[in-house]
Every structure is written in structure tokens, then in C-alpha cells.
Amino acid sequence: MPNPDAIAAEILRQTEARGADKSICPSEVARALEPGEDAWRRLMGAVRAAAIRLAREGRVEVLRKGKPVDPALEIRGVIRLRIVASTSQ
């Protein structure tokens, strides 16, 4: 299993590549790091945790139903991730 820093780096790589006007699904990150069907599913909790950490640092936004959510709150359900506009190139 990739370490938390590798997961965070992949989240940032994918969200920066997609740009501030589009988002990614956390499963895209998990599949990039662990392509096997069972392997990427087991990685989803770690991807969500890394995404929330990056959101708390102000580097990405966690979206629910297309709207940013406060990373300090419990985030449940389907989420998407987007780079924060001020940090994208």
C-alpha cells in the first residue's frame, strides 16, 4: 500500500492536471496507485483521508454535490476533489 505522502502527491498531480474548473473522483487516484480491482478498493479510505488532510491545508477542495464542504466536518458519501484555484498553474 502506498504511504500517505505518495497518495497526497497523486491527488495533487491529478487535480493540478485537471485544473481548477474540473474535479476528480478519489477512485481515480486509488486506481492509479493500485490498479488491481481489490487493491484499489482497499485504498479508498486512505485516499479520502489524504484528501481531507490536503483540504485542511487549503490545497484541494472536497466537493459534495458540486459544492465545497468544510473539511473540519465529517464528510460522508460520494465526494470529488478539485485543486484550489490559487494553487493551480
TORZAKE-794543 format. One line per 5 residues: number of its first residue (from 0); their letters; for each residue x, y, z of N, C-alpha, C, O. Coordinates in steps of 0.02 Angstrom, whole numbers. Layout:
N
NUM) A) X/Y/Z/X/Y/Z/X/Y/Z/X/Y/Z | ...
This chain:
89
0) MPNPD) 42/-59/0/0/0/0/44/62/0/92/66/38 | 29/111/-43/68/173/-45/62/211/22/12/206/57 | 115/248/38/113/287/100/71/350/90/57/369/33 | 51/383/145/8/442/139/37/498/96/0/534/62 | 104/507/97/134/559/56/128/543/-18/117/589/-58
5) AIAAE) 135/480/-37/127/460/-107/55/470/-130/43/490/-187 | 8/455/-85/-63/465/-102/-78/539/-112/-110/559/-160 | -53/580/-65/-64/653/-71/-32/680/-135/-62/722/-168 | 27/656/-152/60/679/-213/19/661/-274/15/701/-321 | -11/602/-275/-51/582/-333/-115/623/-337/-137/641/-391
10) ILRQT) -145/639/-280/-205/682/-279/-187/750/-309/-222/776/-352 | -132/778/-286/-111/844/-312/-94/841/-386/-111/886/-424 | -60/788/-408/-42/781/-478/-105/779/-522/-110/814/-572 | -153/738/-501/-214/731/-542/-257/794/-541/-284/814/-592 | -265/825/-482/-307/884/-479/-275/943/-515/-310/982/-547
15) EARGA) -209/949/-511/-175/1003/-548/-182/992/-623/-193/1039/-660 | -175/929/-645/-181/914/-716/-252/929/-741/-260/950/-798 | -302/917/-700/-371/928/-720/-388/1002/-720/-429/1024/-761 | -358/1040/-676/-370/1113/-673/-423/1131/-623/-462/1089/-599 | -425/1196/-606/-470/1221/-553/-543/1220/-572/-587/1227/-529
20) DKSIC) -558/1212/-637/-628/1212/-657/-658/1142/-663/-717/1135/-680 | -618/1091/-649/-642/1021/-653/-621/983/-591/-575/1005/-555 | -653/927/-578/-637/887/-519/-621/815/-539/-633/794/-595 | -594/779/-490/-579/708/-499/-617/667/-447/-637/693/-395 | -625/604/-461/-653/558/-413/-596/526/-374/-545/509/-404
25) PSEVA) -602/518/-308/-549/486/-270/-530/417/-297/-473/395/-290 | -578/382/-328/-562/316/-355/-510/320/-412/-474/272/-424 | -507/377/-447/-457/385/-499/-386/383/-469/-340/355/-499 | -379/413/-411/-315/413/-376/-298/342/-353/-243/317/-363 | -347/309/-322/-336/241/-297/-317/194/-355/-272/152/-348
30) RALEP) -351/200/-411/-337/156/-468/-269/171/-499/-237/125/-525 | -247/233/-497/-181/249/-524/-126/218/-481/-74/198/-506 | -138/215/-415/-88/189/-369/-90/113/-362/-39/81/-352 | -149/84/-366/-160/12/-357/-211/-11/-409/-270/-13/-394 | -189/-30/-469/-237/-45/-523/-279/-108/-514/-331/-113/-546
35) GEDAW) -259/-155/-473/-300/-215/-464/-366/-199/-431/-370/-156/-387 | -420/-234/-452/-488/-219/-428/-493/-218/-351/-517/-169/-323 | -470/-270/-319/-474/-271/-246/-426/-222/-213/-441/-193/-162 | -367/-213/-244/-316/-170/-215/-339/-97/-212/-331/-65/-160 | -367/-71/-267/-386/0/-266/-444/12/-218/-448/65/-187
40) RRLMG) -489/-36/-211/-545/-27/-165/-521/-22/-92/-547/17/-53 | -471/-62/-76/-443/-60/-7/-408/6/6/-400/26/64 | -387/40/-46/-350/103/-39/-396/164/-30/-372/218/-12 | -460/156/-42/-506/213/-42/-507/252/24/-509/313/24 | -506/218/81/-506/253/145/-445/297/153/-450/353/178
45) AVRAA) -387/272/132/-325/310/137/-327/370/89/-301/424/106 | -357/361/30/-362/417/-17/-408/471/11/-391/531/8 | -464/451/39/-509/501/70/-474/538/127/-481/599/133 | -438/501/169/-402/533/225/-350/583/200/-344/638/227 | -313/564/148/-263/610/120/-296/672/89/-271/727/95
50) AIRLA) -353/661/56/-389/717/26/-414/766/80/-409/827/71 | -439/740/134/-463/783/188/-404/821/219/-411/880/235 | -347/787/227/-288/822/253/-267/878/206/-252/934/229 | -266/865/140/-249/918/92/-299/975/92/-281/1033/83 | -362/958/103/-414/1010/106/-404/1054/169/-412/1115/166
55) REGRV) -387/1023/224/-373/1062/285/-313/1107/277/-309/1160/308 | -266/1086/234/-207/1128/220/-222/1182/167/-180/1224/154 | -282/1180/139/-301/1229/89/-275/1216/19/-272/1262/-22 | -255/1154/5/-225/1138/-60/-276/1110/-110/-268/1119/-170 | -327/1075/-86/-380/1049/-128/-447/1064/-96/-450/1079/-36
60) EVLRK) -500/1059/-135/-568/1065/-108/-601/997/-113/-593/961/-163 | -638/979/-61/-679/920/-62/-749/942/-81/-777/987/-49 | -778/912/-132/-843/932/-157/-895/877/-143/-881/818/-151 | -954/898/-123/-1013/854/-117/-1067/887/-158/-1085/945/-147 | -1094/850/-205/-1147/876/-249/-1125/941/-283/-1164/987/-291
65) GKPVD) -1060/944/-301/-1033/1000/-338/-1015/1061/-296/-993/1112/-324 | -1025/1058/-231/-1011/1116/-188/-957/1098/-137/-956/1043/-110 | -911/1145/-123/-859/1132/-73/-889/1119/-4/-939/1150/15 | -859/1073/32/-880/1059/101/-822/1074/148/-764/1071/129 | -840/1091/209/-791/1108/260/-754/1044/281/-786/998/306
70) PALEI) -688/1041/272/-652/980/290/-649/968/365/-630/914/387 | -669/1018/405/-670/1009/477/-731/967/498/-733/939/553 | -781/963/455/-842/925/470/-833/853/447/-788/838/407 | -875/809/471/-874/740/448/-899/739/375/-953/764/360 | -860/710/332/-877/707/261/-898/636/245/-859/589/249
75) RGVIR) -962/629/226/-989/563/211/-1015/563/140/-1031/615/111 | -1020/502/112/-1049/495/46/-999/506/-10/-938/507/0 | -1027/516/-69/-986/524/-130/-955/593/-130/-989/643/-120 | -889/594/-143/-854/658/-147/-814/662/-212/-802/611/-245 | -795/723/-229/-749/735/-284/-697/783/-258/-708/816/-207
80) LRIVA) -641/789/-293/-586/830/-271/-567/880/-326/-567/863/-385 | -549/940/-305/-530/992/-353/-472/1032/-323/-471/1046/-263 | -424/1049/-365/-368/1091/-343/-396/1160/-324/-443/1184/-356 | -367/1190/-274/-387/1259/-255/-360/1306/-309/-302/1301/-328 | -402/1350/-334/-386/1392/-392/-320/1430/-382/-281/1436/-430
85) STSQ) -307/1455/-323/-247/1495/-312/-182/1455/-316/-128/1483/-323 | -187/1387/-311/-126/1347/-313/-117/1312/-380/-65/1281/-391 | -166/1316/-425/-158/1284/-490/-119/1331/-536/-116/1391/-524 | -91/1301/-588/-49/1342/-632/-85/1364/-693/-57/1398/-736
